[in-house]
Amino acid sequence: MSDPQTPKSEKPNPFEAVPIEVTVSVGRARPLIRDLLSMGENAVLTLDKRIEDPVDLYVGDQLVARGLLEEMEGEQAGQLAVRLTEIADLQNGIG
């Protein structure tokens, strides 16, 4: 009989190496269709969030975290990144 306290031999989980796509939502806009149709190059579409507001991270349609946008430094200067500030409880959502 195996002891339930003793961990089984750790086999690598093949799913751990599968990449997933995380979508970062910085905000939404709700223009009228006539306004959207009249927009051209260099038009500005105002979002419902401010630059310092948290962004939402989704896997598919599931909200998984929130964070703040940052700019990387050093060799990756100019690259956008997200510093996670909240991780979702996938059973109960983000609180």
MMTF fields as JSON, N, C-alpha, C and O atoms, coordinates in Angstrom:
{
  "mmtfVersion": "1.0.0",
  "mmtfProducer": "UNKNOWN",
  "numBonds": 379,
  "numAtoms": 380,
  "numGroups": 95,
  "numChains": 1,
  "numModels": 1,
  "chainsPerModel": [1],
  "groupsPerChain": [95],
  "chainIdList": ["A"],
  "bondAtomList": [4, 2, 8, 6, 12, 10, 16, 14, 20, 18, 24, 22, 28, 26, 32, 30, 36, 34, 40, 38, 44, 42, 48, 46, 52, 50, 56, 54, 60, 58, 64, 62, 68, 66, 72, 70, 76, 74, 80, 78, 84, 82, 88, 86, 92, 90, 96, 94, 100, 98, 104, 102, 108, 106, 112, 110, 116, 114, 120, 118, 124, 122, 128, 126, 132, 130, 136, 134, 140, 138, 144, 142, 148, 146, 152, 150, 156, 154, 160, 158, 164, 162, 168, 166, 172, 170, 176, 174, 180, 178, 184, 182, 188, 186, 192, 190, 196, 194, 200, 198, 204, 202, 208, 206, 212, 210, 216, 214, 220, 218, 224, 222, 228, 226, 232, 230, 236, 234, 240, 238, 244, 242, 248, 246, 252, 250, 256, 254, 260, 258, 264, 262, 268, 266, 272, 270, 276, 274, 280, 278, 284, 282, 288, 286, 292, 290, 296, 294, 300, 298, 304, 302, 308, 306, 312, 310, 316, 314, 320, 318, 324, 322, 328, 326, 332, 330, 336, 334, 340, 338, 344, 342, 348, 346, 352, 350, 356, 354, 360, 358, 364, 362, 368, 366, 372, 370, 376, 374],
  "bondOrderList": [1, 1, 1, 1, 1, 1, 1, 1, 1, 1, 1, 1, 1, 1, 1, 1, 1, 1, 1, 1, 1, 1, 1, 1, 1, 1, 1, 1, 1, 1, 1, 1, 1, 1, 1, 1, 1, 1, 1, 1, 1, 1, 1, 1, 1, 1, 1, 1, 1, 1, 1, 1, 1, 1, 1, 1, 1, 1, 1, 1, 1, 1, 1, 1, 1, 1, 1, 1, 1, 1, 1, 1, 1, 1, 1, 1, 1, 1, 1, 1, 1, 1, 1, 1, 1, 1, 1, 1, 1, 1, 1, 1, 1, 1],
  "groupList": [{"groupName": "MET", "atomNameList": ["N", "CA", "C", "O"], "elementList": ["N", "C", "C", "O"], "formalChargeList": [0, 0, 0, 0], "bondAtomList": [1, 0, 2, 1, 3, 2], "bondOrderList": [1, 1, 2], "singleLetterCode": "M", "chemCompType": "L-PEPTIDE LINKING"}, {"groupName": "SER", "atomNameList": ["N", "CA", "C", "O"], "elementList": ["N", "C", "C", "O"], "formalChargeList": [0, 0, 0, 0], "bondAtomList": [1, 0, 2, 1, 3, 2], "bondOrderList": [1, 1, 2], "singleLetterCode": "S", "chemCompType": "L-PEPTIDE LINKING"}, {"groupName": "ASP", "atomNameList": ["N", "CA", "C", "O"], "elementList": ["N", "C", "C", "O"], "formalChargeList": [0, 0, 0, 0], "bondAtomList": [1, 0, 2, 1, 3, 2], "bondOrderList": [1, 1, 2], "singleLetterCode": "D", "chemCompType": "L-PEPTIDE LINKING"}, {"groupName": "PRO", "atomNameList": ["N", "CA", "C", "O"], "elementList": ["N", "C", "C", "O"], "formalChargeList": [0, 0, 0, 0], "bondAtomList": [1, 0, 2, 1, 3, 2], "bondOrderList": [1, 1, 2], "singleLetterCode": "P", "chemCompType": "L-PEPTIDE LINKING"}, {"groupName": "GLN", "atomNameList": ["N", "CA", "C", "O"], "elementList": ["N", "C", "C", "O"], "formalChargeList": [0, 0, 0, 0], "bondAtomList": [1, 0, 2, 1, 3, 2], "bondOrderList": [1, 1, 2], "singleLetterCode": "Q", "chemCompType": "L-PEPTIDE LINKING"}, {"groupName": "THR", "atomNameList": ["N", "CA", "C", "O"], "elementList": ["N", "C", "C", "O"], "formalChargeList": [0, 0, 0, 0], "bondAtomList": [1, 0, 2, 1, 3, 2], "bondOrderList": [1, 1, 2], "singleLetterCode": "T", "chemCompType": "L-PEPTIDE LINKING"}, {"groupName": "LYS", "atomNameList": ["N", "CA", "C", "O"], "elementList": ["N", "C", "C", "O"], "formalChargeList": [0, 0, 0, 0], "bondAtomList": [1, 0, 2, 1, 3, 2], "bondOrderList": [1, 1, 2], "singleLetterCode": "K", "chemCompType": "L-PEPTIDE LINKING"}, {"groupName": "GLU", "atomNameList": ["N", "CA", "C", "O"], "elementList": ["N", "C", "C", "O"], "formalChargeList": [0, 0, 0, 0], "bondAtomList": [1, 0, 2, 1, 3, 2], "bondOrderList": [1, 1, 2], "singleLetterCode": "E", "chemCompType": "L-PEPTIDE LINKING"}, {"groupName": "ASN", "atomNameList": ["N", "CA", "C", "O"], "elementList": ["N", "C", "C", "O"], "formalChargeList": [0, 0, 0, 0], "bondAtomList": [1, 0, 2, 1, 3, 2], "bondOrderList": [1, 1, 2], "singleLetterCode": "N", "chemCompType": "L-PEPTIDE LINKING"}, {"groupName": "PHE", "atomNameList": ["N", "CA", "C", "O"], "elementList": ["N", "C", "C", "O"], "formalChargeList": [0, 0, 0, 0], "bondAtomList": [1, 0, 2, 1, 3, 2], "bondOrderList": [1, 1, 2], "singleLetterCode": "F", "chemCompType": "L-PEPTIDE LINKING"}, {"groupName": "ALA", "atomNameList": ["N", "CA", "C", "O"], "elementList": ["N", "C", "C", "O"], "formalChargeList": [0, 0, 0, 0], "bondAtomList": [1, 0, 2, 1, 3, 2], "bondOrderList": [1, 1, 2], "singleLetterCode": "A", "chemCompType": "L-PEPTIDE LINKING"}, {"groupName": "VAL", "atomNameList": ["N", "CA", "C", "O"], "elementList": ["N", "C", "C", "O"], "formalChargeList": [0, 0, 0, 0], "bondAtomList": [1, 0, 2, 1, 3, 2], "bondOrderList": [1, 1, 2], "singleLetterCode": "V", "chemCompType": "L-PEPTIDE LINKING"}, {"groupName": "ILE", "atomNameList": ["N", "CA", "C", "O"], "elementList": ["N", "C", "C", "O"], "formalChargeList": [0, 0, 0, 0], "bondAtomList": [1, 0, 2, 1, 3, 2], "bondOrderList": [1, 1, 2], "singleLetterCode": "I", "chemCompType": "L-PEPTIDE LINKING"}, {"groupName": "GLY", "atomNameList": ["N", "CA", "C", "O"], "elementList": ["N", "C", "C", "O"], "formalChargeList": [0, 0, 0, 0], "bondAtomList": [1, 0, 2, 1, 3, 2], "bondOrderList": [1, 1, 2], "singleLetterCode": "G", "chemCompType": "PEPTIDE LINKING"}, {"groupName": "ARG", "atomNameList": ["N", "CA", "C", "O"], "elementList": ["N", "C", "C", "O"], "formalChargeList": [0, 0, 0, 0], "bondAtomList": [1, 0, 2, 1, 3, 2], "bondOrderList": [1, 1, 2], "singleLetterCode": "R", "chemCompType": "L-PEPTIDE LINKING"}, {"groupName": "LEU", "atomNameList": ["N", "CA", "C", "O"], "elementList": ["N", "C", "C", "O"], "formalChargeList": [0, 0, 0, 0], "bondAtomList": [1, 0, 2, 1, 3, 2], "bondOrderList": [1, 1, 2], "singleLetterCode": "L", "chemCompType": "L-PEPTIDE LINKING"}, {"groupName": "TYR", "atomNameList": ["N", "CA", "C", "O"], "elementList": ["N", "C", "C", "O"], "formalChargeList": [0, 0, 0, 0], "bondAtomList": [1, 0, 2, 1, 3, 2], "bondOrderList": [1, 1, 2], "singleLetterCode": "Y", "chemCompType": "L-PEPTIDE LINKING"}],
  "groupTypeList": [0, 1, 2, 3, 4, 5, 3, 6, 1, 7, 6, 3, 8, 3, 9, 7, 10, 11, 3, 12, 7, 11, 5, 11, 1, 11, 13, 14, 10, 14, 3, 15, 12, 14, 2, 15, 15, 1, 0, 13, 7, 8, 10, 11, 15, 5, 15, 2, 6, 14, 12, 7, 2, 3, 11, 2, 15, 16, 11, 13, 2, 4, 15, 11, 10, 14, 13, 15, 15, 7, 7, 0, 7, 13, 7, 4, 10, 13, 4, 15, 10, 11, 14, 15, 5, 7, 12, 10, 2, 15, 4, 8, 13, 12, 13],
  "groupIdList": [1, 2, 3, 4, 5, 6, 7, 8, 9, 10, 11, 12, 13, 14, 15, 16, 17, 18, 19, 20, 21, 22, 23, 24, 25, 26, 27, 28, 29, 30, 31, 32, 33, 34, 35, 36, 37, 38, 39, 40, 41, 42, 43, 44, 45, 46, 47, 48, 49, 50, 51, 52, 53, 54, 55, 56, 57, 58, 59, 60, 61, 62, 63, 64, 65, 66, 67, 68, 69, 70, 71, 72, 73, 74, 75, 76, 77, 78, 79, 80, 81, 82, 83, 84, 85, 86, 87, 88, 89, 90, 91, 92, 93, 94, 95],
  "secStructList": [7, 7, 7, 6, 6, 1, 7, 7, 7, 7, 7, 7, 7, 4, 4, 4, 4, 7, 7, 7, 7, 7, 3, 3, 3, 7, 7, 7, 7, 7, 7, 7, 2, 2, 2, 2, 2, 2, 7, 7, 6, 6, 7, 7, 7, 7, 7, 1, 1, 7, 6, 6, 1, 7, 3, 3, 3, 3, 3, 6, 6, 3, 3, 3, 3, 3, 3, 3, 3, 3, 3, 7, 7, 4, 4, 4, 6, 6, 7, 3, 3, 3, 3, 3, 3, 3, 3, 7, 5, 6, 6, 6, 5, 7, 7],
  "xCoordList": [0.822, 0.0, 0.865, 1.88, 0.469, 1.258, 0.746, -0.451, 1.651, 1.335, 0.781, 1.45, -0.43, -0.998, -0.188, -0.341, 0.664, 1.497, 2.732, 3.337, 3.101, 4.289, 3.917, 3.033, 4.579, 4.243, 4.641, 5.663, 3.82, 4.144, 5.354, 5.679, 6.013, 7.152, 6.648, 5.66, 7.339, 6.91, 7.247, 8.405, 6.222, 6.393, 6.135, 5.236, 6.901, 6.616, 5.23, 4.858, 4.493, 3.166, 3.324, 3.841, 2.893, 3.093, 2.352, 2.737, 1.295, 0.541, 1.308, 1.011, 2.285, 3.045, 3.853, 4.212, 4.142, 4.939, 4.08, 4.613, 2.76, 1.864, 1.654, 1.187, 1.988, 1.788, 0.306, -0.476, -0.064, -1.426, -1.335, -0.303, -2.398, -2.428, -3.161, -4.291, -2.516, -3.112, -3.432, -2.56, -4.675, -5.105, -5.152, -5.725, -4.549, -4.54, -5.487, -5.288, -6.517, -7.505, -7.201, -7.247, -6.892, -6.556, -7.769, -7.706, -8.858, -10.05, -10.987, -10.697, -12.116, -13.125, -13.567, -13.485, -14.032, -14.619, -15.98, -16.175, -16.912, -18.257, -18.706, -19.624, -18.047, -18.455, -19.738, -20.097, -20.412, -21.54, -20.981, -19.858, -21.76, -21.295, -20.947, -19.953, -21.758, -21.475, -20.119, -19.384, -19.785, -18.49, -17.352, -16.312, -17.548, -16.523, -16.283, -15.141, -17.357, -17.227, -16.521, -15.892, -16.625, -15.993, -14.54, -13.85, -14.076, -12.692, -11.716, -11.964, -10.623, -9.569, -8.245, -8.192, -7.188, -5.844, -5.627, -6.028, -4.999, -4.693, -5.907, -5.801, -7.06, -8.216, -7.908, -7.119, -8.521, -8.315, -9.599, -10.663, -9.501, -10.632, -10.4, -9.48, -11.223, -11.048, -11.562, -12.668, -10.734, -11.097, -11.728, -11.658, -12.348, -13.031, -12.106, -12.581, -10.797, -9.848, -8.756, -8.514, -8.109, -6.984, -5.687, -5.696, -4.592, -3.299, -2.867, -2.186, -3.256, -2.834, -3.799, -3.529, -4.91, -5.877, -5.326, -4.537, -5.746, -5.304, -5.85, -6.892, -5.134, -5.568, -6.049, -5.639, -6.915, -7.459, -6.747, -6.509, -6.406, -5.769, -6.761, -7.345, -6.944, -7.891, -7.171, -6.23, -7.635, -7.312, -8.652, -9.544, -8.79, -10.099, -11.009, -10.66, -12.173, -13.123, -13.019, -13.785, -12.085, -11.964, -10.99, -9.817, -11.479, -10.623, -9.747, -10.261, -8.417, -7.514, -6.675, -6.164, -6.525, -5.688, -5.901, -6.514, -5.375, -5.302, -3.885, -3.158, -3.498, -2.148, -1.986, -2.927, -0.765, -0.425, 0.556, 1.491, 0.328, 1.256, 2.571, 2.597, 3.655, 4.995, 5.803, 5.473, 6.846, 7.797, 9.055, 9.588, 9.524, 10.737, 11.937, 11.893, 13.002, 14.227, 15.372, 15.193, 16.537, 17.724, 17.635, 17.232, 18.012, 18.007, 16.612, 16.459, 15.591, 14.214, 13.497, 12.266, 14.24, 13.647, 12.623, 12.853, 11.502, 10.434, 9.412, 8.318, 9.745, 8.825, 7.781, 8.128, 6.515, 5.453, 5.428, 5.749, 5.042, 4.89, 3.743, 3.279, 3.286, 2.235, 2.737, 3.177, 2.671, 2.997, 1.679, 0.778, 1.567, 0.326, 0.094, 0.992, -1.128, -1.489, -2.604, -2.765, -3.369, -4.442, -4.479, -4.395, -4.606, -4.774, -6.186, -6.615, -6.898, -8.281, -8.355, -7.531, -9.354, -9.762, -10.716, -11.855, -10.281, -11.07, -12.404, -13.286, -12.559, -13.844, -14.813, -16.008, -14.272, -15.136, -14.91, -15.585, -13.978, -13.714, -12.769, -12.306, -12.489, -11.607, -12.439, -13.567, -11.868, -12.603, -12.275, -12.83],
  "yCoordList": [-1.178, 0.0, 1.24, 1.299, 2.219, 3.444, 4.404, 4.462, 5.133, 6.107, 7.362, 7.916, 7.834, 9.013, 10.279, 11.253, 10.291, 11.453, 11.512, 12.572, 10.381, 10.31, 10.709, 10.097, 11.724, 12.124, 11.047, 10.38, 10.888, 9.953, 10.487, 11.672, 9.604, 10.08, 11.161, 10.975, 12.283, 13.45, 13.261, 13.359, 12.989, 12.92, 14.311, 15.003, 14.734, 16.042, 16.021, 15.07, 17.081, 17.211, 17.801, 18.91, 17.09, 17.597, 18.905, 19.655, 19.193, 20.424, 21.656, 22.767, 21.481, 22.624, 23.307, 24.477, 22.596, 23.156, 23.709, 24.152, 23.687, 24.184, 25.685, 26.1, 26.499, 27.951, 28.297, 27.626, 29.35, 29.872, 31.35, 31.99, 31.865, 33.283, 34.048, 33.711, 35.073, 35.951, 37.262, 37.874, 37.689, 38.957, 39.999, 39.76, 41.158, 42.251, 43.324, 43.879, 43.61, 44.622, 45.914, 45.965, 46.953, 48.244, 49.152, 50.153, 48.837, 49.661, 49.392, 48.597, 50.074, 49.925, 51.298, 52.29, 51.323, 52.533, 52.15, 51.027, 53.074, 52.814, 53.973, 54.718, 54.111, 55.196, 54.831, 53.658, 55.839, 55.595, 55.085, 55.419, 54.283, 53.73, 54.843, 54.747, 55.907, 56.999, 57.64, 58.021, 57.759, 58.333, 57.401, 57.849, 56.104, 55.125, 55.101, 54.998, 55.195, 55.181, 56.422, 56.378, 57.532, 58.762, 58.891, 59.832, 57.952, 58.036, 57.655, 56.762, 58.352, 58.052, 57.96, 57.912, 57.936, 57.869, 59.046, 60.172, 58.782, 59.759, 60.164, 61.061, 59.518, 59.783, 59.245, 58.312, 59.824, 59.405, 58.795, 59.409, 57.596, 56.899, 56.861, 56.192, 57.57, 57.685, 56.424, 55.956, 55.887, 54.689, 55.081, 56.236, 54.099, 54.342, 54.229, 54.213, 54.151, 54.03, 55.079, 55.645, 55.315, 56.249, 55.447, 54.236, 56.106, 55.442, 54.697, 53.675, 55.201, 54.568, 53.476, 52.817, 53.28, 52.251, 50.852, 50.667, 49.873, 48.505, 47.987, 48.436, 47.044, 46.37, 44.978, 44.44, 44.393, 43.061, 42.054, 42.316, 40.898, 39.823, 38.676, 38.216, 38.22, 37.152, 35.983, 36.166, 34.786, 33.591, 33.162, 32.733, 33.277, 33.104, 34.204, 35.383, 33.816, 34.785, 34.886, 35.622, 34.161, 34.098, 35.151, 35.155, 36.044, 37.014, 36.265, 35.605, 36.358, 35.595, 36.47, 35.985, 37.749, 38.62, 40.07, 40.375, 40.951, 42.381, 42.83, 42.214, 43.912, 44.404, 45.818, 46.437, 46.313, 47.663, 47.588, 46.788, 48.434, 48.489, 49.101, 50.056, 48.544, 49.064, 49.021, 48.303, 49.792, 49.746, 49.057, 49.404, 48.075, 47.357, 48.294, 49.305, 47.939, 48.727, 47.87, 46.687, 48.473, 47.744, 47.355, 48.16, 46.113, 45.636, 45.596, 45.633, 45.522, 45.453, 46.8, 46.843, 47.882, 49.214, 49.462, 49.145, 50.029, 50.317, 49.203, 49.428, 48.001, 46.857, 46.997, 47.27, 46.814, 46.861, 45.575, 44.503, 45.692, 44.545, 44.832, 45.968, 43.813, 43.972, 43.418, 42.27, 44.238, 43.783, 43.345, 44.161, 42.053, 41.522, 42.06, 42.046, 42.536, 43.067, 42.254, 42.297, 41.517, 40.653, 39.387, 39.442, 38.253, 36.979, 36.491, 36.511, 36.057, 35.629, 34.314, 33.419, 34.221, 32.94, 32.395, 32.854, 31.434, 30.988, 30.363, 30.189, 30.025, 29.526, 30.685, 30.579, 31.809, 32.896, 34.224, 35.207, 34.274, 35.509, 36.428, 36.099, 37.582, 38.574, 39.369, 39.767, 39.594, 40.304, 41.696, 42.398],
  "zCoordList": [0.0, 0.0, 0.0, 0.693, -0.767, -0.79, 0.278, 0.561, 0.847, 1.875, 1.194, 0.321, 1.565, 0.905, 1.152, 0.415, 2.161, 2.449, 1.558, 1.398, 0.982, 0.142, -1.285, -1.884, -1.833, -3.207, -4.205, -4.046, -5.234, -6.305, -7.053, -6.971, -7.78, -8.565, -9.512, -10.222, -9.51, -10.282, -11.752, -12.155, -12.543, -13.988, -14.537, -14.059, -15.528, -16.119, -16.766, -17.454, -16.527, -17.113, -18.517, -18.654, -19.56, -20.926, -21.19, -22.087, -20.429, -20.642, -20.173, -20.612, -19.294, -18.801, -19.903, -19.768, -20.984, -22.075, -23.213, -24.23, -23.049, -24.09, -23.888, -22.827, -24.879, -24.728, -24.791, -25.465, -24.082, -24.167, -24.523, -24.319, -25.041, -25.394, -24.302, -23.948, -23.776, -22.786, -23.485, -24.102, -23.387, -23.965, -22.864, -21.802, -23.112, -22.15, -22.663, -23.743, -21.878, -22.252, -21.508, -20.279, -22.267, -21.65, -21.52, -20.806, -22.18, -22.08, -23.238, -24.132, -23.197, -24.249, -24.723, -23.998, -25.949, -26.527, -27.075, -27.54, -27.021, -27.53, -28.43, -28.087, -29.585, -30.486, -31.226, -31.332, -31.729, -32.629, -33.948, -34.326, -34.638, -35.912, -36.886, -37.606, -36.92, -37.864, -37.549, -38.46, -36.24, -35.867, -36.251, -36.734, -36.036, -36.39, -37.9, -38.348, -38.681, -40.142, -40.672, -41.729, -39.936, -40.409, -39.96, -40.353, -39.142, -38.657, -39.76, -40.569, -39.756, -40.712, -39.979, -38.75, -40.754, -40.187, -39.235, -39.529, -38.11, -37.054, -36.216, -35.38, -36.424, -35.565, -34.168, -34.019, -33.165, -31.784, -31.253, -31.328, -30.72, -30.128, -28.621, -28.151, -27.87, -26.422, -25.736, -26.007, -24.84, -24.081, -22.753, -22.335, -22.095, -20.827, -19.615, -18.48, -19.841, -18.73, -18.856, -19.922, -17.724, -17.685, -17.734, -17.516, -18.015, -18.185, -16.916, -17.004, -15.737, -14.484, -14.006, -13.002, -14.706, -14.317, -14.6, -15.526, -13.8, -14.062, -15.389, -15.867, -15.966, -17.186, -16.803, -15.775, -17.623, -17.373, -18.258, -19.437, -17.691, -18.436, -18.583, -17.602, -19.817, -20.125, -20.788, -21.56, -20.47, -21.246, -21.828, -21.097, -23.132, -23.748, -23.239, -23.291, -22.748, -22.185, -20.673, -20.053, -20.068, -18.607, -18.087, -18.458, -17.227, -16.564, -15.573, -14.669, -15.731, -14.871, -13.95, -12.94, -14.279, -13.446, -13.847, -14.87, -13.01, -13.32, -13.053, -12.273, -13.708, -13.495, -14.005, -14.5, -13.872, -14.313, -15.47, -15.459, -16.469, -17.602, -17.16, -16.384, -17.66, -17.391, -18.677, -19.621, -18.688, -19.799, -19.296, -18.242, -20.062, -19.682, -19.793, -20.494, -19.093, -19.117, -19.642, -19.935, -19.756, -20.197, -21.654, -22.493, -21.964, -23.353, -23.956, -25.177, -23.1, -23.59, -23.464, -23.455, -23.368, -23.218, -24.316, -25.483, -23.928, -24.88, -25.002, -25.519, -24.536, -24.593, -23.489, -22.341, -23.825, -22.822, -22.019, -22.531, -20.75, -19.865, -18.91, -18.819, -18.202, -17.209, -15.886, -15.813, -14.837, -13.479, -12.842, -12.653, -12.511, -11.958, -10.55, -9.708, -10.311, -9.003, -8.344, -7.124, -9.143, -8.632, -9.47, -10.697, -8.808, -9.499, -9.187, -8.033, -10.209, -10.021, -9.264, -9.449, -8.417, -7.835, -8.884, -8.975, -9.67, -10.811, -10.403, -11.243, -9.132, -8.64, -8.385, -8.658, -7.851, -7.397, -8.11, -7.803, -9.052, -9.785, -9.027, -7.935, -9.618, -8.996, -8.0, -8.29, -6.825, -5.777, -5.669, -4.823]
}
